[in-house]
């Protein structure tokens, strides 16, 4: 029988954003299938994230960034009704870490926001990045731009903050829904991937350092 968490994940009203999908027949779609097959086969996550022989690093990274966006999006969507202006007036990861929002449009300077406001802006911002054909080209033979990996580092660093907030402020909700194992697996997959390709600064990983040491070593 499916868990309440999975029922919520697949209830469209609860999803924070529509999933970004890969076009069948494209190289990106084939890589996505390969990555999913490794996970479904129960392959060690440390091995599952490694670049397959003969594949392009940028394509492999692009597939995973989109996949992590979809997964983190769903995880946050399931707890979002408990993450409100009242419960989370500041986007934080415990008392030591506060995350301020900055972008090229409305918030030119780092700005303190509530967690739900921050999440809304974050998901909109990432969605715009991965739907940008110049940054994430989908046409076969179109090269990735020189700023692709720096852009990906920023996307993944900000996605990591969702894990920080969810684990530190909403873990009781995750446990109550019986989704702890699922969220932990998503986190471990994310962590091993960013470590494999050095995509997040160690300093950014600090808030979950102790939990990660127990879970991933």
PAVOLO-159387 format. One record per residue (C-alpha): residue number from 1; chain; x, y, z. Coordinates in steps of 0.25 Angstrom, whole numbers. Example, Ala and Ser with C-alpha at 12.3 -4.5 7.8 and 13.67 -1.06 7.14 Angstrom:
BEGIN
<node resi="1" chain="A" u="49" v="-18" w="31"/>
<node resi="2" chain="A" u="55" v="-4" w="29"/>
//
This chain:
BEGIN
<node resi="1" chain="A" u="0" v="0" w="0"/>
<node resi="2" chain="A" u="5" v="14" w="-4"/>
<node resi="3" chain="A" u="10" v="23" w="7"/>
<node resi="4" chain="A" u="2" v="36" w="10"/>
<node resi="5" chain="A" u="14" v="43" w="5"/>
<node resi="6" chain="A" u="14" v="37" w="-8"/>
<node resi="7" chain="A" u="-1" v="40" w="-9"/>
<node resi="8" chain="A" u="2" v="55" w="-7"/>
<node resi="9" chain="A" u="14" v="55" w="-16"/>
<node resi="10" chain="A" u="5" v="50" w="-28"/>
<node resi="11" chain="A" u="-7" v="59" w="-24"/>
<node resi="12" chain="A" u="-6" v="70" w="-34"/>
<node resi="13" chain="A" u="-12" v="80" w="-25"/>
<node resi="14" chain="A" u="0" v="78" w="-15"/>
<node resi="15" chain="A" u="11" v="79" w="-25"/>
<node resi="16" chain="A" u="18" v="92" w="-24"/>
<node resi="17" chain="A" u="22" v="93" w="-39"/>
<node resi="18" chain="A" u="19" v="85" w="-51"/>
<node resi="19" chain="A" u="30" v="75" w="-54"/>
<node resi="20" chain="A" u="40" v="78" w="-65"/>
<node resi="21" chain="A" u="41" v="67" w="-75"/>
<node resi="22" chain="A" u="50" v="62" w="-85"/>
<node resi="23" chain="A" u="46" v="60" w="-100"/>
<node resi="24" chain="A" u="46" v="45" w="-104"/>
<node resi="25" chain="A" u="56" v="42" w="-114"/>
<node resi="26" chain="A" u="66" v="52" w="-110"/>
<node resi="27" chain="A" u="80" v="50" w="-104"/>
<node resi="28" chain="A" u="76" v="56" w="-91"/>
<node resi="29" chain="A" u="64" v="47" w="-90"/>
<node resi="30" chain="A" u="73" v="35" w="-92"/>
<node resi="31" chain="A" u="82" v="40" w="-81"/>
<node resi="32" chain="A" u="70" v="42" w="-72"/>
<node resi="33" chain="A" u="66" v="28" w="-74"/>
<node resi="34" chain="A" u="80" v="22" w="-71"/>
<node resi="35" chain="A" u="80" v="30" w="-58"/>
<node resi="36" chain="A" u="67" v="25" w="-54"/>
<node resi="37" chain="A" u="70" v="11" w="-58"/>
<node resi="38" chain="A" u="82" v="11" w="-49"/>
<node resi="39" chain="A" u="74" v="17" w="-37"/>
<node resi="40" chain="A" u="63" v="7" w="-39"/>
<node resi="41" chain="A" u="73" v="-5" w="-40"/>
<node resi="42" chain="A" u="77" v="-1" w="-26"/>
<node resi="43" chain="A" u="91" v="3" w="-30"/>
<node resi="44" chain="A" u="100" v="9" w="-19"/>
<node resi="45" chain="A" u="97" v="24" w="-20"/>
<node resi="46" chain="A" u="111" v="28" w="-20"/>
<node resi="47" chain="A" u="113" v="19" w="-33"/>
<node resi="48" chain="A" u="100" v="24" w="-39"/>
<node resi="49" chain="A" u="104" v="38" w="-40"/>
<node resi="50" chain="A" u="117" v="35" w="-47"/>
<node resi="51" chain="A" u="118" v="40" w="-62"/>
<node resi="52" chain="A" u="115" v="28" w="-71"/>
<node resi="53" chain="A" u="127" v="25" w="-80"/>
<node resi="54" chain="A" u="126" v="33" w="-93"/>
<node resi="55" chain="A" u="115" v="42" w="-89"/>
<node resi="56" chain="A" u="116" v="57" w="-88"/>
<node resi="57" chain="A" u="118" v="64" w="-74"/>
<node resi="58" chain="A" u="109" v="76" w="-77"/>
<node resi="59" chain="A" u="98" v="67" w="-82"/>
<node resi="60" chain="A" u="99" v="58" w="-70"/>
<node resi="61" chain="A" u="99" v="70" w="-61"/>
<node resi="62" chain="A" u="87" v="76" w="-68"/>
<node resi="63" chain="A" u="79" v="64" w="-67"/>
<node resi="64" chain="A" u="82" v="63" w="-52"/>
<node resi="65" chain="A" u="79" v="78" w="-49"/>
<node resi="66" chain="A" u="65" v="77" w="-55"/>
<node resi="67" chain="A" u="63" v="64" w="-48"/>
<node resi="68" chain="A" u="67" v="70" w="-34"/>
<node resi="69" chain="A" u="58" v="82" w="-37"/>
<node resi="70" chain="A" u="46" v="73" w="-39"/>
<node resi="71" chain="A" u="49" v="64" w="-27"/>
<node resi="72" chain="A" u="52" v="76" w="-17"/>
<node resi="73" chain="A" u="40" v="83" w="-23"/>
<node resi="74" chain="A" u="31" v="71" w="-19"/>
<node resi="75" chain="A" u="37" v="70" w="-5"/>
<node resi="76" chain="A" u="35" v="84" w="-2"/>
<node resi="77" chain="A" u="21" v="83" w="-8"/>
<node resi="78" chain="A" u="17" v="73" w="2"/>
<node resi="79" chain="A" u="21" v="81" w="14"/>
<node resi="80" chain="A" u="18" v="95" w="8"/>
<node resi="81" chain="A" u="4" v="96" w="16"/>
<node resi="82" chain="A" u="12" v="96" w="29"/>
<node resi="83" chain="A" u="22" v="106" w="24"/>
<node resi="84" chain="A" u="15" v="119" w="25"/>
<node resi="85" chain="A" u="18" v="134" w="28"/>
<node resi="86" chain="A" u="14" v="131" w="42"/>
<node resi="87" chain="A" u="22" v="118" w="45"/>
<node resi="88" chain="A" u="34" v="122" w="36"/>
<node resi="89" chain="A" u="35" v="138" w="36"/>
<node resi="90" chain="A" u="50" v="136" w="32"/>
<node resi="91" chain="A" u="56" v="127" w="22"/>
<node resi="92" chain="A" u="66" v="120" w="31"/>
<node resi="93" chain="A" u="73" v="107" w="35"/>
<node resi="94" chain="A" u="72" v="108" w="50"/>
<node resi="95" chain="A" u="77" v="120" w="58"/>
<node resi="96" chain="A" u="91" v="120" w="51"/>
<node resi="97" chain="A" u="87" v="121" w="37"/>
<node resi="98" chain="A" u="78" v="132" w="30"/>
<node resi="99" chain="A" u="77" v="132" w="15"/>
<node resi="100" chain="A" u="74" v="145" w="8"/>
<node resi="101" chain="A" u="68" v="146" w="-6"/>
<node resi="102" chain="A" u="75" v="153" w="-17"/>
<node resi="103" chain="A" u="73" v="154" w="-32"/>
<node resi="104" chain="A" u="75" v="162" w="-45"/>
<node resi="105" chain="A" u="61" v="168" w="-44"/>
<node resi="106" chain="A" u="53" v="172" w="-32"/>
<node resi="107" chain="A" u="63" v="169" w="-21"/>
<node resi="108" chain="A" u="76" v="175" w="-25"/>
<node resi="109" chain="A" u="81" v="174" w="-11"/>
<node resi="110" chain="A" u="81" v="162" w="-2"/>
<node resi="111" chain="A" u="67" v="163" w="5"/>
<node resi="112" chain="A" u="61" v="156" w="17"/>
<node resi="113" chain="A" u="48" v="149" w="13"/>
<node resi="114" chain="A" u="39" v="138" w="19"/>
<node resi="115" chain="A" u="42" v="124" w="15"/>
<node resi="116" chain="A" u="30" v="122" w="7"/>
<node resi="117" chain="A" u="33" v="135" w="-1"/>
<node resi="118" chain="A" u="47" v="131" w="-3"/>
<node resi="119" chain="A" u="43" v="117" w="-8"/>
<node resi="120" chain="A" u="33" v="123" w="-18"/>
<node resi="121" chain="A" u="44" v="132" w="-23"/>
<node resi="122" chain="A" u="54" v="121" w="-23"/>
<node resi="123" chain="A" u="46" v="111" w="-31"/>
<node resi="124" chain="A" u="42" v="122" w="-41"/>
<node resi="125" chain="A" u="56" v="126" w="-43"/>
<node resi="126" chain="A" u="61" v="112" w="-45"/>
<node resi="127" chain="A" u="49" v="109" w="-54"/>
<node resi="128" chain="A" u="53" v="121" w="-63"/>
<node resi="129" chain="A" u="68" v="116" w="-63"/>
<node resi="130" chain="A" u="65" v="102" w="-67"/>
<node resi="131" chain="A" u="55" v="106" w="-78"/>
<node resi="132" chain="A" u="65" v="116" w="-84"/>
<node resi="133" chain="A" u="69" v="110" w="-97"/>
<node resi="134" chain="A" u="82" v="118" w="-97"/>
<node resi="135" chain="A" u="86" v="112" w="-83"/>
<node resi="136" chain="A" u="80" v="98" w="-84"/>
<node resi="137" chain="A" u="80" v="96" w="-99"/>
<node resi="138" chain="A" u="71" v="84" w="-103"/>
<node resi="139" chain="A" u="75" v="83" w="-118"/>
<node resi="140" chain="A" u="85" v="72" w="-122"/>
<node resi="141" chain="A" u="98" v="78" w="-125"/>
<node resi="142" chain="A" u="95" v="92" w="-119"/>
<node resi="143" chain="A" u="107" v="94" w="-109"/>
<node resi="144" chain="A" u="105" v="98" w="-95"/>
<node resi="145" chain="A" u="110" v="112" w="-92"/>
<node resi="146" chain="A" u="123" v="115" w="-84"/>
<node resi="147" chain="A" u="115" v="120" w="-72"/>
<node resi="148" chain="A" u="107" v="107" w="-71"/>
<node resi="149" chain="A" u="114" v="101" w="-59"/>
<node resi="150" chain="A" u="115" v="114" w="-51"/>
<node resi="151" chain="A" u="100" v="115" w="-53"/>
<node resi="152" chain="A" u="98" v="101" w="-49"/>
<node resi="153" chain="A" u="106" v="103" w="-36"/>
<node resi="154" chain="A" u="97" v="115" w="-32"/>
<node resi="155" chain="A" u="84" v="106" w="-35"/>
<node resi="156" chain="A" u="89" v="95" w="-27"/>
<node resi="157" chain="A" u="94" v="103" w="-16"/>
<node resi="158" chain="A" u="80" v="110" w="-15"/>
<node resi="159" chain="A" u="73" v="96" w="-16"/>
<node resi="160" chain="A" u="82" v="91" w="-4"/>
<node resi="161" chain="A" u="75" v="102" w="4"/>
<node resi="162" chain="A" u="62" v="95" w="2"/>
<node resi="163" chain="A" u="67" v="82" w="8"/>
<node resi="164" chain="A" u="73" v="91" w="20"/>
<node resi="165" chain="A" u="60" v="97" w="23"/>
<node resi="166" chain="A" u="52" v="85" w="21"/>
<node resi="167" chain="A" u="61" v="76" w="30"/>
<node resi="168" chain="A" u="63" v="86" w="41"/>
<node resi="169" chain="A" u="49" v="93" w="42"/>
<node resi="170" chain="A" u="39" v="82" w="36"/>
<node resi="171" chain="A" u="45" v="69" w="39"/>
<node resi="172" chain="A" u="34" v="65" w="49"/>
<node resi="173" chain="A" u="24" v="67" w="37"/>
<node resi="174" chain="A" u="33" v="58" w="28"/>
<node resi="175" chain="A" u="34" v="47" w="39"/>
<node resi="176" chain="A" u="19" v="48" w="42"/>
<node resi="177" chain="A" u="16" v="45" w="27"/>
<node resi="178" chain="A" u="25" v="33" w="27"/>
<node resi="179" chain="A" u="34" v="40" w="16"/>
<node resi="180" chain="A" u="47" v="40" w="24"/>
<node resi="181" chain="A" u="54" v="29" w="16"/>
<node resi="182" chain="A" u="49" v="35" w="3"/>
<node resi="183" chain="A" u="54" v="49" w="6"/>
<node resi="184" chain="A" u="67" v="43" w="12"/>
<node resi="185" chain="A" u="70" v="36" w="-1"/>
<node resi="186" chain="A" u="67" v="48" w="-10"/>
<node resi="187" chain="A" u="77" v="56" w="-1"/>
<node resi="188" chain="A" u="88" v="46" w="-2"/>
<node resi="189" chain="A" u="86" v="45" w="-17"/>
<node resi="190" chain="A" u="87" v="60" w="-17"/>
<node resi="191" chain="A" u="99" v="61" w="-8"/>
<node resi="192" chain="A" u="107" v="50" w="-15"/>
<node resi="193" chain="A" u="105" v="57" w="-28"/>
<node resi="194" chain="A" u="109" v="70" w="-24"/>
<node resi="195" chain="A" u="122" v="64" w="-17"/>
<node resi="196" chain="A" u="125" v="56" w="-29"/>
<node resi="197" chain="A" u="126" v="68" w="-38"/>
<node resi="198" chain="A" u="130" v="79" w="-28"/>
<node resi="199" chain="A" u="117" v="87" w="-30"/>
<node resi="200" chain="A" u="115" v="93" w="-17"/>
<node resi="201" chain="A" u="125" v="100" w="-7"/>
<node resi="202" chain="A" u="127" v="92" w="5"/>
<node resi="203" chain="A" u="124" v="104" w="13"/>
<node resi="204" chain="A" u="109" v="104" w="7"/>
<node resi="205" chain="A" u="108" v="90" w="12"/>
<node resi="206" chain="A" u="111" v="93" w="27"/>
<node resi="207" chain="A" u="97" v="94" w="32"/>
<node resi="208" chain="A" u="94" v="79" w="30"/>
<node resi="209" chain="A" u="109" v="75" w="32"/>
<node resi="210" chain="A" u="106" v="66" w="44"/>
<node resi="211" chain="A" u="94" v="59" w="38"/>
<node resi="212" chain="A" u="101" v="57" w="25"/>
<node resi="213" chain="A" u="113" v="51" w="33"/>
<node resi="214" chain="A" u="104" v="40" w="39"/>
<node resi="215" chain="A" u="96" v="38" w="26"/>
<node resi="216" chain="A" u="106" v="38" w="15"/>
<node resi="217" chain="A" u="119" v="32" w="21"/>
//
